[in-house]
Amino acid sequence: MPRITPTLWFDTRGEEAAAFYCSVFPNSRITHVAHYGEAGPRPAGTVLTVDFELDGQRYVALNGGPEFTFDEAVSLSIDCADQDEVDHYWTKLAEGGEEGPCGWLKDRYGLSWQVVPRRLEELLADPDAARADRAMKAMLGMKKLDVAALEAAADGTA
């Protein structure tokens, strides 16, 4: 099966963004940096692409110019084991960015992320529809997701 590698389009800050993402996620690294040559369209020697891995997942950052920008139609979702992971990734990625509703944020480069505790998926899939509905209602009122508050809402004690 062919390998699928997400490519993230930046104007000029692809290398900076890749280095930032590698600093946020464990077991991450930049694997290659390619530069524009004399053929352009950017000045020779400027960064064209940055190949990097975030905990084993390959990505490419492309400095393609200002023609395209990120929007919420595509996001990267982080499956967090617990509240500590939610707090870590939310704090790091939201710095210089913009917090959104329901566990979504845009980082300083405009890329959308979903910072989601595994517990939310369990609560939303609860066979007791009333518990799942209460958890959903609580989530809809949050920015950064709070596992304890989601559980309290599901239990009807919030």
C-alpha positions in Angstrom: 0.0 0.0 0.0 1.4 3.5 -0.8 2.4 5.7 2.1 0.1 8.7 2.7 2.0 11.8 4.1 0.1 14.9 5.1 1.6 18.1 3.6 1.1 21.3 5.4 1.3 24.5 3.2 3.0 27.5 4.8 4.0 30.8 3.3 7.5 31.0 4.6 7.5 29.5 8.2 7.4 25.8 7.5 10.8 25.1 9.0 9.9 27.1 12.1 6.6 25.3 12.4 8.1 21.9 12.0 10.7 22.6 14.7 7.9 23.8 17.0 5.8 20.7 16.5 8.8 18.5 17.1 9.4 20.3 20.4 5.8 19.7 21.5 5.5 16.0 20.7 7.8 13.2 22.1 9.8 11.0 19.7 9.7 13.7 17.0 12.3 14.9 14.6 13.1 16.8 11.4 14.4 14.3 8.8 15.2 16.5 5.8 15.2 20.1 4.6 15.1 20.9 0.9 15.8 24.3 -0.6 14.6 26.2 -3.6 17.2 26.2 -6.5 17.8 28.8 -9.2 14.6 27.8 -11.0 12.5 29.4 -8.2 9.8 30.5 -7.8 11.3 31.6 -4.5 14.9 32.9 -4.0 17.5 30.2 -4.4 18.5 28.8 -1.0 15.3 29.5 0.8 13.5 26.5 2.4 11.2 24.6 0.1 10.1 21.6 2.2 10.8 20.2 5.6 10.2 16.5 6.2 9.5 15.7 9.8 8.0 13.1 12.1 5.7 13.5 15.0 5.9 10.4 17.1 6.5 8.3 14.0 3.8 10.0 11.8 5.5 11.6 8.7 4.6 15.1 7.6 5.9 17.6 5.1 5.9 21.4 5.6 5.9 23.2 2.3 6.8 26.8 2.0 4.6 27.4 -1.0 3.6 31.1 -0.6 0.7 33.1 0.6 -1.9 31.7 -1.8 -3.3 29.1 0.6 -4.0 29.2 4.3 -5.3 26.7 6.8 -8.9 26.6 7.9 -11.0 24.3 10.1 -11.9 22.0 7.3 -8.8 20.0 8.1 -7.5 19.5 11.7 -5.1 17.2 13.5 -6.6 15.3 16.4 -4.6 14.4 19.4 -5.8 11.3 21.3 -5.0 12.2 24.9 -4.8 9.5 27.6 -5.8 11.8 30.4 -6.2 15.4 31.7 -2.4 15.9 32.1 -1.9 15.2 28.3 -4.9 17.5 27.4 -3.4 20.3 29.6 0.1 19.8 28.1 -0.9 19.8 24.4 -3.5 22.6 24.9 -1.0 24.9 26.6 1.8 24.3 24.1 -0.3 24.5 20.9 -2.6 27.4 22.0 0.4 29.6 22.9 0.3 32.4 20.4 -2.7 30.9 18.7 -6.4 31.0 19.3 -8.6 28.8 21.6 -11.8 27.5 20.0 -14.8 25.6 21.2 -15.1 21.9 22.1 -11.4 21.1 22.4 -10.4 22.8 19.1 -7.7 25.4 18.8 -5.6 27.1 16.1 -1.9 27.2 16.8 0.4 30.2 16.1 0.7 29.1 12.4 -3.1 28.8 11.9 -3.2 25.0 11.9 -6.3 23.6 13.7 -5.9 20.9 16.3 -8.4 18.9 18.4 -7.1 18.1 21.8 -9.4 15.2 22.9 -9.3 13.0 26.0 -10.1 9.3 25.4 -12.6 9.6 28.2 -14.8 11.9 26.1 -15.2 9.2 23.4 -16.2 6.7 26.1 -18.7 9.1 27.6 -20.3 9.9 24.2 -20.6 6.2 23.4 -22.2 5.4 26.8 -25.2 3.0 26.3 -27.2 5.3 28.6 -28.3 8.0 26.1 -29.0 10.5 28.9 -25.4 10.2 30.2 -24.0 10.6 26.7 -26.3 13.6 26.1 -25.2 15.3 29.3 -21.5 14.8 28.4 -22.1 16.2 24.9 -23.9 19.3 26.4 -21.0 19.9 28.8 -18.4 19.5 26.0 -20.3 22.0 23.8 -19.8 24.6 26.5 -16.1 24.1 26.9 -13.0 25.4 25.2 -10.2 23.2 26.6 -11.9 19.9 27.6 -12.0 19.1 31.3 -12.3 15.3 32.0 -13.6 15.7 35.6 -16.3 18.2 34.5 -17.3 15.9 31.6 -17.7 13.0 34.0 -19.6 15.1 36.5 -22.0 16.2 33.8 -22.5 12.7 32.5 -23.2 11.6 36.1 -25.7 14.4 36.6 -23.6 15.9 39.5 -22.4 19.0 37.7 
